[in-house]
């Protein structure tokens, strides 16, 4: 295993892997301290992830109590990516519009879920990783782990 000090050392590989897998399994902790998983589609800008979601979901209630979320990208079971994050709501109008437009650049049509950016059911969740692991099942010596200081 390689411990990586600077995110820039893994950024290209990280973005290539998560963008090729697109969806991930995301786990939060429910109100009874039990894990709860669901599928998410985050979009990444460098090491910041963005998720569009509703403000009145089980996920929102769980993050209000415990703001940490664990992501597992497993499109390739031999090269999974694990991302441990702190999640924060970013619902100012400028960020809402910017993230709406960012998803369009990845060919994601958010109007499928929300008719427009002003829909109150549309919210933006920012993901700030504190740990990223690029796993390599066949070559464990190539496993890379970055952790925020």
Secondary structure, 3 states (H helix, E strand, C coil): CEEECCHHHCHHHHHHHHHHHCCEEEEEECCCCCEEEEEECCEEECCEEEEEECCCCHHHHHHHHCCEEEEEECCCCCCCEEEEEEEEECCCHHHHHHHHHHHHHCCCCHHHCCCCCCCCCCEEEEEEEEEEEECCCCCHHHCEEEECC
